[in-house]
Amino acid sequence: MSPTAGRAADARTLARRCGVAAAATAAAAAQFLTVPAAGAQPVTAVPAGAVERGGPGASHRDDPNAPVLSEHQIPLTTRFQADMHGSITRIANTLMTCDETKPPVKAGVASCEDARRGVGQGIFNNNYPMKYVNIEQPGTIGPLGDEIYSSSSADLKLADQSDIKYARLYWGGTRGIGTDVLPLSQVDEVYFKAPGDSDFRDIANDGGQSNIGQINTTEETAYQASADVTDIVKGAGNGTYEVANLDSVVKPHSWGSWTLVVAYENCNKPLRRINLWDGFQVELPNSPPIDVKLNGFNVPADGSKMGAKLGYVAYDGDRTYTGDSLSVKTTNGPETQLSDAENPADDIMNSTITETSPADRFKRVPNYNNTFGLDADRFDISKLIRPGDTDLRMRFNTAKDGYQVGAAYTYLNLDDSDDAS
C-alpha cells in the first residue's frame, strides 16, 4: 500500500471510529448521579442557614468544637457525561502561598521556602502568614478597572485533532477567618485570560451568588464558585491560561486556587465513558464519607483489561496532616485506598497537583510543589477494574484533616482497551 493510500485508509478508520459513538451529554442523568454506597449517608443539598453533617459543634480539623454557623453544601451531581473517543483532563494552580518575608506562626516547622518545595513537617497554611500569588507586573489593570493583585497560570496541551466539548472553571478560597468574612459579592467573580487574549475578561459564577457552595464555622468560611467557559476554551485551544483577582481573607490558614476541567473528543483516543461531577461537599472527621458512583458500564467477563482514570478538585487539604483518604470500590473488586509516590494513602489531600503520566503533566507559573490548599490530582485506576464490573464508587473520607470536595471526574474505556493515556 502506498503511503498516500495508507493515510487515506487511516483517515477513514478514524472517521468510522468517531462515528460509532456521538457524544451524548446530560446535565443530570439519574444513572450517573451521586449515589450513597452501603453504610454511607446520602449526599444532599443544604440550604443557606441550615446545619448538617454534625450540626452545631461539628468536628473541625483545627477546632473539634467549632460550631457550624451556616452552610450551603451542594450535592456532587453530573455536570457533563459523554460516550465518545476522547478524554477529560484539567489544569490548575494556586493563588496563595506562604509569605517568605515573615517567620512561621508556629515554632519548629519548616521555613516558608522549604514548605513551598514540600519539604519538612507542619507545612500547611495554618502555620504560616499567607499572601497572594501574583505573576503580573505591578500596575496591571483588570477589565473592571482594578489592579491585578492575585494571578497564576497553567498551560493546556491537548493532543492534535482534539475537539473540546466542555470546559468549566472552578475557583475557591477562604472567604473568612473568624469574624472577618468577605461578602459573597466579593468572591463570585474572577478574571480569566485565554491564549491569544491581550487582556483579562471577567467571569462570574453561574447561577449568581445563591449558587456558591460554602460552609461557615466560628473559625473559618470556605467557598467554591464555577462557570462554564466552553466557548472561550474551544476558541482559544492550547496554550497558557491565567486566572486573577480571586479573593480570600489573607491571614494564616488562608488558601485560594483555580482549576480548569476540559472534556474533549479525539478520534485517536479509545471509546470512553467520560463523567464530570461537581458541587461542594465538606468532609469532616465526624461526617459520613462522600461517595460518588458511576453506573452503567460492563467490563467483559472474559478478563479483558480496561483503561480508567479518575481525578478530583479538593480544598484545604494539609501536607503532613494525616488521616484523609480516597478509596475505590468496583462491583467485583475490593475496597482499595489510592496512593502513589506523591500522595500517601493517609494524606491524600496534601496540597498537590499530580499526574501519573509524564506526558500529561503541564507547565505552571508558579510551580510550587505545595499548593497550600489545592488538590487537583489524577490516578490511573486501570488495575482496579475487574471482569464483570458494572459500577465504580469513589469514597472521600477523613479521620482528622477536614477538607472540601468541589469536583470529581472519570474516564473508563468502553472498547476493551487498556490504554489509559
MARDRENBA-209934 format. One record per residue (C-alpha): residue in one letter; x, y, z. Coordinates in Angstrom, 1 decimal. Each point is the difference from the previous one (the first is absolute). Example, Ala and Ser with C-alpha at 12.3 -4.5 7.8 and 13.67 -1.06 7.14 Angstrom:
2
{r=A, X=12.3, Y=-4.5, Z=7.8} .
{r=S, X=1.4, Y=3.4, Z=-0.7} .
end
This chain:
421
{r=M, X=0.0, Y=0.0, Z=0.0} .
{r=S, X=1.3, Y=3.4, Z=-0.9} .
{r=P, X=0.6, Y=2.6, Z=2.8} .
{r=T, X=-2.8, Y=2.1, Z=-1.4} .
{r=A, X=-2.4, Y=-2.9, Z=-0.1} .
{r=G, X=1.0, Y=-1.0, Z=3.5} .
{r=R, X=-0.7, Y=3.5, Z=1.3} .
{r=A, X=-3.4, Y=0.0, Z=-1.8} .
{r=A, X=-0.9, Y=-3.4, Z=1.6} .
{r=D, X=1.1, Y=1.3, Z=3.4} .
{r=A, X=-2.2, Y=3.1, Z=-0.5} .
{r=R, X=-3.0, Y=-2.2, Z=-0.9} .
{r=T, X=0.6, Y=-2.2, Z=3.0} .
{r=L, X=0.1, Y=3.0, Z=2.3} .
{r=A, X=-3.1, Y=1.4, Z=-1.5} .
{r=R, X=-1.9, Y=-3.2, Z=0.6} .
{r=R, X=1.4, Y=-0.3, Z=3.5} .
{r=C, X=-1.2, Y=3.4, Z=1.0} .
{r=G, X=-3.3, Y=-0.6, Z=-1.7} .
{r=V, X=-0.7, Y=-3.1, Z=2.1} .
{r=A, X=-1.0, Y=2.0, Z=3.1} .
{r=A, X=-1.2, Y=3.6, Z=-0.3} .
{r=A, X=0.5, Y=2.0, Z=3.2} .
{r=A, X=-3.1, Y=-0.2, Z=2.1} .
{r=T, X=0.1, Y=2.7, Z=2.7} .
{r=A, X=-2.4, Y=0.3, Z=2.9} .
{r=A, X=-0.2, Y=2.6, Z=2.8} .
{r=A, X=-1.5, Y=-2.6, Z=2.3} .
{r=A, X=-0.6, Y=-3.6, Z=-0.9} .
{r=A, X=-1.4, Y=-2.1, Z=2.8} .
{r=Q, X=2.3, Y=-2.9, Z=-0.5} .
{r=F, X=3.1, Y=2.2, Z=0.2} .
{r=L, X=-0.9, Y=2.1, Z=3.1} .
{r=T, X=1.7, Y=-0.3, Z=3.3} .
{r=V, X=-1.3, Y=-3.1, Z=1.8} .
{r=P, X=0.8, Y=-0.9, Z=3.6} .
{r=A, X=1.7, Y=-3.4, Z=0.5} .
{r=A, X=-1.1, Y=-2.4, Z=2.7} .
{r=G, X=0.8, Y=1.5, Z=3.4} .
{r=A, X=0.3, Y=3.6, Z=-1.2} .
{r=Q, X=-2.5, Y=2.7, Z=0.4} .
{r=P, X=-1.6, Y=1.6, Z=-3.1} .
{r=V, X=1.8, Y=3.2, Z=-1.3} .
{r=T, X=-2.7, Y=2.7, Z=-0.2} .
{r=A, X=-0.2, Y=3.7, Z=-0.5} .
{r=V, X=-0.2, Y=2.2, Z=3.1} .
{r=P, X=-1.6, Y=3.4, Z=-0.2} .
{r=A, X=1.9, Y=3.0, Z=1.3} .
{r=G, X=-0.5, Y=0.3, Z=3.7} .
{r=A, X=-0.7, Y=-3.7, Z=0.6} .
{r=V, X=2.3, Y=-2.2, Z=2.0} .
{r=E, X=1.0, Y=-3.5, Z=-1.1} .
{r=R, X=2.8, Y=-2.6, Z=0.2} .
{r=G, X=0.3, Y=0.3, Z=3.7} .
{r=G, X=-1.9, Y=3.2, Z=0.6} .
{r=P, X=1.0, Y=2.5, Z=2.7} .
{r=G, X=3.3, Y=-1.2, Z=1.6} .
{r=A, X=0.9, Y=-2.1, Z=-3.1} .
{r=S, X=3.7, Y=-1.0, Z=0.1} .
{r=H, X=2.4, Y=2.1, Z=-1.9} .
{r=R, X=3.6, Y=-0.7, Z=-0.6} .
{r=D, X=1.4, Y=3.0, Z=1.9} .
{r=D, X=-2.6, Y=0.2, Z=2.7} .
{r=P, X=-2.1, Y=-3.2, Z=0.5} .
{r=N, X=-2.7, Y=2.2, Z=1.7} .
{r=A, X=-0.2, Y=2.7, Z=-2.6} .
{r=P, X=-3.8, Y=0.5, Z=-0.5} .
{r=V, X=-1.4, Y=0.1, Z=-3.5} .
{r=L, X=-1.8, Y=3.3, Z=-0.3} .
{r=S, X=-1.4, Y=-0.4, Z=-3.5} .
{r=E, X=0.8, Y=-2.0, Z=-3.2} .
{r=H, X=-1.1, Y=-0.4, Z=-3.5} .
{r=Q, X=1.2, Y=-3.4, Z=-1.0} .
{r=I, X=-0.7, Y=-1.1, Z=-3.6} .
{r=P, X=-0.3, Y=-3.7, Z=-0.9} .
{r=L, X=2.5, Y=-1.4, Z=-2.4} .
{r=T, X=-2.1, Y=-0.6, Z=-3.1} .
{r=T, X=0.8, Y=-0.6, Z=-3.7} .
{r=R, X=1.1, Y=3.1, Z=-1.7} .
{r=F, X=1.1, Y=-1.7, Z=-3.3} .
{r=Q, X=-0.3, Y=-3.5, Z=-1.3} .
{r=A, X=0.9, Y=-1.4, Z=-3.4} .
{r=D, X=0.9, Y=-3.3, Z=-1.7} .
{r=M, X=2.6, Y=1.0, Z=-2.6} .
{r=H, X=3.5, Y=-0.5, Z=-1.2} .
{r=G, X=1.9, Y=2.5, Z=2.1} .
{r=S, X=0.9, Y=0.8, Z=3.6} .
{r=I, X=-0.4, Y=2.5, Z=2.8} .
{r=T, X=2.8, Y=1.9, Z=1.7} .
{r=R, X=0.8, Y=3.0, Z=2.0} .
{r=I, X=2.5, Y=2.8, Z=0.6} .
{r=A, X=0.2, Y=1.8, Z=3.3} .
{r=N, X=2.1, Y=2.3, Z=2.3} .
{r=T, X=0.0, Y=1.6, Z=3.4} .
{r=L, X=-0.6, Y=3.7, Z=0.6} .
{r=M, X=1.3, Y=0.1, Z=3.5} .
{r=T, X=3.3, Y=-1.0, Z=1.6} .
{r=C, X=2.0, Y=0.6, Z=3.2} .
{r=D, X=1.6, Y=3.4, Z=0.6} .
{r=E, X=3.7, Y=-0.6, Z=-0.1} .
{r=T, X=0.7, Y=3.5, Z=1.5} .
{r=K, X=-1.6, Y=-1.0, Z=3.3} .
{r=P, X=0.8, Y=-2.8, Z=2.4} .
{r=P, X=-2.3, Y=-3.0, Z=0.5} .
{r=V, X=-2.7, Y=0.5, Z=2.6} .
{r=K, X=0.8, Y=-3.3, Z=1.6} .
{r=A, X=3.5, Y=-0.8, Z=1.3} .
{r=G, X=1.8, Y=-3.0, Z=-1.3} .
{r=V, X=-1.6, Y=-0.3, Z=-3.4} .
{r=A, X=1.9, Y=0.2, Z=-3.3} .
{r=S, X=0.9, Y=3.4, Z=-1.6} .
{r=C, X=-2.4, Y=1.4, Z=-2.5} .
{r=E, X=2.4, Y=-0.8, Z=-2.8} .
{r=D, X=0.3, Y=-3.6, Z=1.0} .
{r=A, X=-3.8, Y=-0.2, Z=0.5} .
{r=R, X=-0.6, Y=1.1, Z=-3.6} .
{r=R, X=2.3, Y=-2.8, Z=-1.1} .
{r=G, X=-1.9, Y=-2.5, Z=2.1} .
{r=V, X=2.9, Y=-0.6, Z=2.4} .
{r=G, X=-0.4, Y=-0.3, Z=3.8} .
{r=Q, X=-2.8, Y=-0.5, Z=2.5} .
{r=G, X=-2.9, Y=2.2, Z=0.8} .
{r=I, X=0.1, Y=1.5, Z=-3.4} .
{r=F, X=-3.6, Y=1.2, Z=-0.3} .
{r=N, X=-1.7, Y=3.3, Z=-0.2} .
{r=N, X=-1.0, Y=0.2, Z=3.7} .
{r=N, X=3.7, Y=0.3, Z=1.0} .
{r=Y, X=1.0, Y=2.9, Z=-2.3} .
{r=P, X=-0.9, Y=3.6, Z=-0.8} .
{r=M, X=-1.6, Y=-0.2, Z=-3.5} .
{r=K, X=0.0, Y=2.3, Z=-3.0} .
{r=Y, X=-1.4, Y=0.1, Z=-3.5} .
{r=V, X=2.0, Y=-1.4, Z=-2.9} .
{r=N, X=0.3, Y=2.6, Z=-2.8} .
{r=I, X=1.9, Y=-0.6, Z=-3.2} .
{r=E, X=-1.2, Y=3.3, Z=-1.6} .
{r=Q, X=2.1, Y=3.2, Z=-0.1} .
{r=P, X=-0.9, Y=2.6, Z=2.6} .
{r=G, X=-2.6, Y=2.4, Z=-1.4} .
{r=T, X=-1.7, Y=-2.5, Z=-2.3} .
{r=I, X=-3.7, Y=0.9, Z=-0.2} .
{r=G, X=-2.9, Y=-2.4, Z=-0.3} .
{r=P, X=-3.1, Y=0.3, Z=-2.1} .
{r=L, X=-2.0, Y=1.7, Z=2.8} .
{r=G, X=2.7, Y=2.6, Z=0.5} .
{r=D, X=1.6, Y=-1.4, Z=3.2} .
{r=E, X=3.7, Y=-1.0, Z=0.3} .
{r=I, X=0.9, Y=-3.7, Z=-0.3} .
{r=Y, X=1.0, Y=-1.2, Z=3.5} .
{r=S, X=-0.1, Y=-3.8, Z=-0.4} .
{r=S, X=0.8, Y=-2.1, Z=-3.1} .
{r=S, X=1.5, Y=-3.2, Z=-1.2} .
{r=S, X=0.1, Y=-2.1, Z=-3.2} .
{r=A, X=0.0, Y=-3.5, Z=-1.4} .
{r=D, X=0.4, Y=-1.4, Z=-3.5} .
{r=L, X=-2.5, Y=-2.2, Z=-1.8} .
{r=K, X=1.5, Y=-2.4, Z=-2.6} .
{r=L, X=-2.6, Y=-2.3, Z=-1.5} .
{r=A, X=1.0, Y=-2.4, Z=-2.8} .
{r=D, X=-0.4, Y=1.1, Z=-3.6} .
{r=Q, X=-3.5, Y=-0.5, Z=-1.5} .
{r=S, X=-1.6, Y=0.5, Z=3.4} .
{r=D, X=-3.5, Y=1.6, Z=-0.1} .
{r=I, X=-0.9, Y=1.6, Z=3.4} .
{r=K, X=-3.6, Y=-1.0, Z=1.0} .
{r=Y, X=-0.1, Y=1.6, Z=3.5} .
{r=A, X=2.1, Y=2.2, Z=2.2} .
{r=R, X=-0.7, Y=1.2, Z=3.5} .
{r=L, X=1.9, Y=2.4, Z=2.2} .
{r=Y, X=0.0, Y=-0.6, Z=3.8} .
{r=W, X=1.4, Y=2.4, Z=2.6} .
{r=G, X=-0.1, Y=-0.1, Z=3.8} .
{r=G, X=1.5, Y=1.5, Z=3.1} .
{r=T, X=-0.2, Y=1.0, Z=3.6} .
{r=R, X=-2.9, Y=2.5, Z=0.0} .
{r=G, X=0.5, Y=0.6, Z=3.7} .
{r=I, X=2.1, Y=-0.6, Z=3.1} .
{r=G, X=-1.9, Y=0.5, Z=3.3} .
{r=T, X=-2.3, Y=3.0, Z=-0.3} .
{r=D, X=1.9, Y=1.5, Z=-3.0} .
{r=V, X=-2.2, Y=-1.3, Z=-2.8} .
{r=L, X=-0.1, Y=1.3, Z=-3.6} .
{r=P, X=-3.4, Y=0.7, Z=-1.5} .
{r=L, X=-1.1, Y=-2.4, Z=-2.8} .
{r=S, X=0.1, Y=2.9, Z=-2.4} .
{r=Q, X=3.8, Y=0.0, Z=0.4} .
{r=V, X=0.5, Y=-3.7, Z=-0.8} .
{r=D, X=-2.4, Y=-0.6, Z=-2.8} .
{r=E, X=2.3, Y=1.1, Z=-2.9} .
{r=V, X=3.5, Y=-0.4, Z=-1.2} .
{r=Y, X=2.0, Y=1.2, Z=-2.9} .
{r=F, X=0.9, Y=-2.5, Z=-2.8} .
{r=K, X=2.5, Y=0.3, Z=-2.8} .
{r=A, X=0.2, Y=-2.6, Z=-2.8} .
{r=P, X=2.7, Y=-0.5, Z=-2.6} .
{r=G, X=0.0, Y=2.9, Z=-2.5} .
{r=D, X=-1.8, Y=2.4, Z=2.4} .
{r=S, X=1.7, Y=3.3, Z=0.6} .
{r=D, X=-2.1, Y=0.8, Z=3.0} .
{r=F, X=-1.8, Y=-1.9, Z=2.7} .
{r=R, X=-3.8, Y=-0.6, Z=-0.2} .
{r=D, X=-2.4, Y=0.0, Z=2.9} .
{r=I, X=-1.5, Y=-3.4, Z=0.9} .
{r=A, X=-3.0, Y=-0.2, Z=2.3} .
{r=N, X=-1.2, Y=-3.1, Z=1.9} .
{r=D, X=-2.8, Y=-1.8, Z=-1.9} .
{r=G, X=-3.4, Y=0.5, Z=1.8} .
{r=G, X=1.1, Y=3.0, Z=2.0} .
{r=Q, X=1.0, Y=0.3, Z=3.6} .
{r=S, X=-2.7, Y=-2.4, Z=1.2} .
{r=N, X=1.7, Y=-2.8, Z=-1.8} .
{r=I, X=3.4, Y=0.3, Z=1.7} .
{r=G, X=0.9, Y=-3.0, Z=2.2} .
{r=Q, X=1.1, Y=1.0, Z=3.5} .
{r=I, X=0.4, Y=-0.9, Z=3.7} .
{r=N, X=0.3, Y=2.5, Z=2.8} .
{r=T, X=1.2, Y=-1.1, Z=3.4} .
{r=T, X=1.1, Y=2.2, Z=2.9} .
{r=E, X=3.6, Y=-0.6, Z=-1.2} .
{r=E, X=-0.1, Y=0.3, Z=-3.8} .
{r=T, X=-2.1, Y=0.4, Z=-3.0} .
{r=A, X=0.8, Y=-1.9, Z=-3.2} .
{r=Y, X=-1.6, Y=0.3, Z=-3.5} .
{r=Q, X=0.1, Y=-1.2, Z=-3.6} .
{r=A, X=-1.5, Y=1.7, Z=-3.1} .
{r=S, X=0.1, Y=-1.2, Z=-3.6} .
{r=A, X=-0.9, Y=1.0, Z=-3.6} .
{r=D, X=-0.5, Y=-1.6, Z=-3.4} .
{r=V, X=2.9, Y=1.3, Z=-2.2} .
{r=T, X=-0.4, Y=-2.5, Z=-2.8} .
{r=D, X=-0.3, Y=2.6, Z=-2.8} .
{r=I, X=3.1, Y=1.9, Z=1.2} .
{r=V, X=2.2, Y=-3.1, Z=0.3} .
{r=K, X=-1.4, Y=-1.6, Z=-3.2} .
{r=G, X=0.9, Y=3.2, Z=-1.8} .
{r=A, X=3.5, Y=0.4, Z=1.5} .
{r=G, X=1.2, Y=-3.6, Z=0.1} .
{r=N, X=3.4, Y=-0.9, Z=1.4} .
{r=G, X=2.2, Y=2.5, Z=1.7} .
{r=T, X=0.3, Y=1.9, Z=3.3} .
{r=Y, X=-3.1, Y=0.8, Z=2.0} .
{r=E, X=0.2, Y=2.5, Z=2.9} .
{r=V, X=-2.4, Y=0.7, Z=2.9} .
{r=A, X=0.2, Y=3.2, Z=2.0} .
{r=N, X=-1.7, Y=1.9, Z=2.8} .
{r=L, X=-1.4, Y=-2.9, Z=1.9} .
{r=D, X=-0.9, Y=1.3, Z=3.5} .
{r=S, X=0.9, Y=-1.6, Z=3.3} .
{r=V, X=0.6, Y=1.3, Z=3.5} .
{r=V, X=3.7, Y=0.3, Z=0.3} .
{r=K, X=1.0, Y=-1.4, Z=3.4} .
{r=P, X=1.7, Y=-3.1, Z=1.3} .
{r=H, X=-2.1, Y=-3.0, Z=-1.2} .
{r=S, X=-1.2, Y=1.8, Z=-3.2} .
{r=W, X=0.0, Y=-1.9, Z=-3.3} .
{r=G, X=-1.2, Y=0.8, Z=-3.5} .
{r=S, X=0.2, Y=-1.7, Z=-3.4} .
{r=W, X=-1.5, Y=-0.8, Z=-3.4} .
{r=T, X=-0.5, Y=-3.0, Z=-2.3} .
{r=L, X=-1.0, Y=-0.3, Z=-3.6} .
{r=V, X=-1.6, Y=-3.4, Z=-0.9} .
{r=V, X=-0.2, Y=-0.8, Z=-3.8} .
{r=A, X=-1.8, Y=-2.8, Z=-1.7} .
{r=Y, X=0.9, Y=-0.6, Z=-3.6} .
{r=E, X=-0.6, Y=-2.3, Z=-3.0} .
{r=N, X=2.9, Y=-1.5, Z=-1.8} .
{r=C, X=-0.2, Y=-2.8, Z=-2.6} .
{r=N, X=3.4, Y=-1.4, Z=1.1} .
{r=K, X=-1.2, Y=-0.7, Z=3.5} .
{r=P, X=-2.0, Y=-3.1, Z=1.1} .
{r=L, X=-3.8, Y=0.1, Z=0.2} .
{r=R, X=-0.6, Y=1.1, Z=3.6} .
{r=R, X=-2.7, Y=0.8, Z=2.5} .
{r=I, X=0.9, Y=3.4, Z=1.2} .
{r=N, X=-1.6, Y=1.6, Z=3.1} .
{r=L, X=0.4, Y=3.2, Z=1.9} .
{r=W, X=-1.7, Y=0.6, Z=3.3} .
{r=D, X=0.1, Y=3.2, Z=2.0} .
{r=G, X=-1.6, Y=1.7, Z=3.1} .
{r=F, X=1.4, Y=0.9, Z=3.4} .
{r=Q, X=0.2, Y=-2.6, Z=2.8} .
{r=V, X=1.9, Y=0.3, Z=3.3} .
{r=E, X=1.7, Y=-3.1, Z=1.4} .
{r=L, X=0.7, Y=0.2, Z=3.8} .
{r=P, X=1.2, Y=-2.6, Z=2.5} .
{r=N, X=-3.6, Y=-0.7, Z=1.3} .
{r=S, X=-1.7, Y=0.3, Z=-3.4} .
{r=P, X=-1.1, Y=-2.9, Z=-2.1} .
{r=P, X=2.3, Y=-0.6, Z=-3.0} .
{r=I, X=-0.7, Y=1.7, Z=-3.3} .
{r=D, X=-0.9, Y=-2.6, Z=-2.7} .
{r=V, X=0.0, Y=0.5, Z=-3.8} .
{r=K, X=-1.3, Y=-2.9, Z=-2.0} .
{r=L, X=0.2, Y=-0.9, Z=-3.7} .
{r=N, X=-2.5, Y=-2.6, Z=-1.4} .
{r=G, X=-0.9, Y=-1.4, Z=-3.3} .
{r=F, X=3.2, Y=-1.5, Z=-1.5} .
{r=N, X=0.8, Y=-3.6, Z=-0.6} .
{r=V, X=3.5, Y=-1.5, Z=0.3} .
{r=P, X=0.2, Y=-3.2, Z=-2.1} .
{r=A, X=0.0, Y=-3.1, Z=2.2} .
{r=D, X=2.8, Y=-1.6, Z=-2.1} .
{r=G, X=2.6, Y=2.0, Z=2.0} .
{r=S, X=0.6, Y=2.8, Z=-2.6} .
{r=K, X=1.8, Y=2.9, Z=1.5} .
{r=M, X=-1.5, Y=3.5, Z=-0.1} .
{r=G, X=1.9, Y=3.3, Z=0.4} .
{r=A, X=-1.4, Y=2.4, Z=2.5} .
{r=K, X=1.0, Y=3.2, Z=1.9} .
{r=L, X=-1.6, Y=2.2, Z=2.6} .
{r=G, X=0.8, Y=3.5, Z=1.2} .
{r=Y, X=-1.4, Y=2.5, Z=2.4} .
{r=V, X=0.0, Y=3.6, Z=1.2} .
{r=A, X=0.2, Y=0.5, Z=3.8} .
{r=Y, X=0.9, Y=2.8, Z=2.4} .
{r=D, X=1.8, Y=0.6, Z=3.3} .
{r=G, X=1.7, Y=-3.4, Z=0.2} .
{r=D, X=3.2, Y=0.4, Z=2.1} .
{r=R, X=3.4, Y=-1.4, Z=-0.9} .
{r=T, X=1.3, Y=-2.3, Z=2.9} .
{r=Y, X=-3.3, Y=0.2, Z=1.9} .
{r=T, X=-1.3, Y=-3.5, Z=-0.5} .
{r=G, X=-3.2, Y=-2.0, Z=0.3} .
{r=D, X=-1.6, Y=0.9, Z=-3.4} .
{r=S, X=-0.5, Y=-2.7, Z=-2.7} .
{r=L, X=-1.6, Y=-0.8, Z=-3.3} .
{r=S, X=-1.1, Y=-3.6, Z=-0.8} .
{r=V, X=-1.5, Y=-1.7, Z=-3.0} .
{r=K, X=-2.3, Y=-3.0, Z=0.0} .
{r=T, X=-1.3, Y=-1.7, Z=-3.2} .
{r=T, X=-2.7, Y=-2.6, Z=-0.3} .
{r=N, X=2.4, Y=-2.9, Z=0.3} .
{r=G, X=3.1, Y=1.6, Z=1.4} .
{r=P, X=1.1, Y=0.7, Z=3.6} .
{r=E, X=-0.2, Y=3.4, Z=1.7} .
{r=T, X=3.4, Y=1.5, Z=-0.9} .
{r=Q, X=1.6, Y=3.2, Z=1.4} .
{r=L, X=1.7, Y=2.0, Z=-2.7} .
{r=S, X=3.6, Y=1.1, Z=0.4} .
{r=D, X=3.2, Y=0.6, Z=-1.9} .
{r=A, X=3.4, Y=1.4, Z=0.5} .
{r=E, X=-1.3, Y=3.5, Z=0.4} .
{r=N, X=-3.3, Y=-0.7, Z=1.8} .
{r=P, X=0.2, Y=-2.2, Z=3.1} .
{r=A, X=-3.0, Y=-2.2, Z=0.7} .
{r=D, X=-0.7, Y=1.8, Z=3.3} .
{r=D, X=0.8, Y=3.5, Z=-1.3} .
{r=I, X=-1.6, Y=0.0, Z=-3.4} .
{r=M, X=-1.1, Y=3.6, Z=0.4} .
{r=N, X=3.5, Y=1.4, Z=0.3} .
{r=S, X=-0.2, Y=3.2, Z=-2.1} .
{r=T, X=1.4, Y=-1.5, Z=-3.2} .
{r=I, X=-0.7, Y=0.1, Z=-3.8} .
{r=T, X=1.3, Y=-3.4, Z=-1.2} .
{r=E, X=-0.3, Y=-2.0, Z=-3.1} .
{r=T, X=0.9, Y=-3.7, Z=-0.4} .
{r=S, X=1.0, Y=0.4, Z=-3.7} .
{r=P, X=3.0, Y=2.2, Z=-0.7} .
{r=A, X=-1.5, Y=0.9, Z=-3.4} .
{r=D, X=-3.0, Y=1.5, Z=1.7} .
{r=R, X=1.9, Y=2.3, Z=2.4} .
{r=F, X=-0.3, Y=3.7, Z=-0.8} .
{r=K, X=1.9, Y=3.2, Z=0.6} .
{r=R, X=-1.1, Y=2.2, Z=2.9} .
{r=V, X=1.1, Y=3.4, Z=1.1} .
{r=P, X=0.9, Y=0.0, Z=2.8} .
{r=N, X=0.7, Y=-3.7, Z=0.2} .
{r=Y, X=-0.1, Y=-0.6, Z=3.8} .
{r=N, X=0.1, Y=-3.6, Z=1.1} .
{r=N, X=-2.2, Y=0.9, Z=3.0} .
{r=T, X=-3.1, Y=2.0, Z=-1.1} .
{r=F, X=-1.1, Y=0.8, Z=3.6} .
{r=G, X=-3.6, Y=-1.2, Z=-0.4} .
{r=L, X=-0.7, Y=-1.3, Z=-3.5} .
{r=D, X=0.0, Y=-3.7, Z=-1.1} .
{r=A, X=-0.6, Y=-0.6, Z=-3.7} .
{r=D, X=1.4, Y=-3.5, Z=-0.4} .
{r=R, X=-0.6, Y=-2.8, Z=-2.5} .
{r=F, X=0.4, Y=-3.7, Z=0.5} .
{r=D, X=0.2, Y=-2.9, Z=-2.4} .
{r=I, X=-2.5, Y=-2.6, Z=1.4} .
{r=S, X=0.2, Y=-2.5, Z=-2.9} .
{r=K, X=1.3, Y=-2.7, Z=2.3} .
{r=L, X=-3.0, Y=0.3, Z=2.3} .
{r=I, X=-2.5, Y=-0.8, Z=-2.8} .
{r=R, X=-1.2, Y=-3.7, Z=0.2} .
{r=P, X=-1.7, Y=-2.3, Z=-2.6} .
{r=G, X=-3.7, Y=0.4, Z=0.3} .
{r=D, X=0.0, Y=3.4, Z=1.7} .
{r=T, X=-3.0, Y=2.1, Z=-0.6} .
{r=D, X=0.6, Y=2.9, Z=2.4} .
{r=L, X=2.7, Y=2.0, Z=1.8} .
{r=R, X=-0.2, Y=2.0, Z=3.2} .
{r=M, X=2.5, Y=2.6, Z=1.3} .
{r=R, X=0.0, Y=0.7, Z=3.7} .
{r=F, X=1.5, Y=3.1, Z=1.6} .
{r=N, X=0.6, Y=-0.4, Z=3.7} .
{r=T, X=2.0, Y=1.4, Z=2.9} .
{r=A, X=0.9, Y=-0.8, Z=3.6} .
{r=K, X=1.7, Y=3.4, Z=0.7} .
{r=D, X=0.6, Y=2.4, Z=-2.8} .
{r=G, X=-3.2, Y=1.8, Z=-1.1} .
{r=Y, X=-0.3, Y=1.0, Z=-3.7} .
{r=Q, X=-2.5, Y=0.9, Z=-2.7} .
{r=V, X=-0.7, Y=-1.8, Z=-3.2} .
{r=G, X=-1.0, Y=2.2, Z=-3.0} .
{r=A, X=0.2, Y=-2.4, Z=-3.0} .
{r=A, X=0.8, Y=-3.5, Z=-1.1} .
{r=Y, X=0.4, Y=-1.5, Z=-3.4} .
{r=T, X=0.7, Y=-3.4, Z=-1.6} .
{r=Y, X=0.5, Y=-1.6, Z=-3.3} .
{r=L, X=-0.4, Y=-3.8, Z=-0.7} .
{r=N, X=0.7, Y=-1.7, Z=-3.2} .
{r=L, X=-3.0, Y=-1.6, Z=-1.7} .
{r=D, X=1.9, Y=-1.8, Z=-2.8} .
{r=D, X=1.8, Y=-2.6, Z=2.0} .
{r=S, X=3.3, Y=1.8, Z=-0.2} .
{r=D, X=2.4, Y=0.6, Z=2.8} .
{r=D, X=1.3, Y=3.3, Z=-1.4} .
{r=A, X=-0.3, Y=2.5, Z=2.9} .
{r=S, X=1.9, Y=2.8, Z=-1.7} .
end
